[in-house]
Amino acid sequence: MVQEKNVGEVSIENSVIATIATVASQEVDGVLSLGGKFSLGELLGMKDTERGVKVEIQGNTAIIDMAVKIEYGRNMYEAARELQKKVQDVVNSMTGMEVVVNVKINGVIMKEKALREKSE
């Protein structure tokens, strides 16, 4: 019989989970932007990778709230469901945690406008 030794705790910061969710969201067609127009980090000249993403940990569950803008012409419900599934799968596979993803659609934008804003 092999006994495991207690080697200590492993914890994952909320900001790490928010970053994972943000990167995963970029792989979903129709999700063009997270959060609002400006964030405090951007006003200070920093990249704000967590804008529009809030994470709360309850036990072994990560509850992720995401505010997104959807591409005009897309089925919003389908894009939001795809986002939920993608973020849930990626965060779960990287952390082993149970994942709940709540999506709030806070805008619709034209894809061309979103591309211009990203390049500025």
N, C-alpha and C positions, 0 to 999 in steps of 0.2 A: 504494500500500500504506500502510495506516494502522498505526502502531505505538502500542501502549498504553504509557503511562508507568507505572512502578511508583509508586503513590501511597501505599503503606503497607499495614498489616495491619488486618483487622477481626476482632475476637474477640467472642464472646458468653459472658457469665458463666453459670455453671451455674444461679445463682439466677434468671436471666431465663428460662431454659428450664423450670425448675421452676414458675415462675409461669404460664407459657403452658400447661403440662400441667395445672396446678390449675384454671385457668379453663376449659379444654376439658373437664375431667372433670365440671364442673357442668352440662354440656349432655347428659350421658348418663343416660337413665332407669334407675333402679335403683341408681345409685351415690349413696349418701346422705352419705358421710363419708370423709375421708382421714385416715390416721394414727391415733394413739392418742387417749386421752381428753384429756390436757393436754400442752402443749408448754412449753418454757422461755420462749418469747416470750409466751405467754399468761399465764404466772405473773408475768411482768414487766409485764403490762398492754399488750402490743403484739399486733397482729394477726400471726399466723404463717401467711402464705399458702403456705408451702412444706411444711407439716407433712404427713408421709406420702409425700413425694416426694424421691427421691435421684437426682441426675444425675451421670453420669460421661461425659466426652468422650474418645473415642479416635479421633484423626485427624478425619475428617469425619462421624463417627457419634456420635450422642447416645444413650447407654444410660440409660433412665429406669426406675427401680424405684418402683412405686407400691403403697402399702398402703391398702386400701379396706374399707369396710363396705358391704354390699349390703342392699337392702331385702328384708325378709322376704317370701317368696312368689315372688320373682323367680328365674328360672333364672340361677344364679351364673355358669356358664360363658358363657352368651350375653351377660350384662352385662359380664363381664370382656373378652370379645372385642370388644364394641362400644366399650368404653373404650380398648382397645389401638388400634383402628382410628382413633377420633376423635383421640386424642392424637398418633398417628403422622402423620395427615394435617395437623393444625393446625401442629405443630412443624415438619414438613417444609416446608409452604407458607410459613411465616414466616421460617425460617432457611436453607432449602436443604440442610439436613443430612439424612443417612440417619438413621433413627430406629428404635430397638428399645425396646419397652415391655414390661416384666415386671410382672405384676400379682399381688400377694399379697392374698388375701381374708382379712382378720383379724377379721371379725365380721359378724353379721347383726343388723339393727335394724329396729324398726317405723318406718314413715314418720312417724307422728304424734310419736314420741319424738324423731326427728331434727329435725323442725320446731320442737319445743319447745326443744331444746338450742341451735339456731341463733338463736332469738329471745331467749334469756337473755343 
